[in-house]
Amino acid sequence: MKEFERACWRCRRGMLELDIVLQRFMDQNYRQLDEAGLLQFERLLALPDNDLWDLISGKQVNCDTQWQPVLELLQKN
């Protein structure tokens, strides 16, 4: 549970759009992620807000295929 709470805290961003998408993701998908998915999500959270939003919204093409499974889940939210 501690990791879930830590991830929720890291999902609090400076962009309202990101806050909404990330909170939905946490509520609907986070607990089903395997270790690889959790690592992918952590790496995505390390991105600056604008870069992360551009990936989620499709404004920027994802060059790193290792993020693709988690990124697709985020895009559905």
PyMOL commands that set and color helices and strands:
alter all, ss='L'
color gray80, all
select helices_A, chain A and resi 2-10+16-28+30-32+35-45+49-57+65-76
alter helices_A, ss='H'
color red, helices_A
deselect
rebuild
show_as cartoon
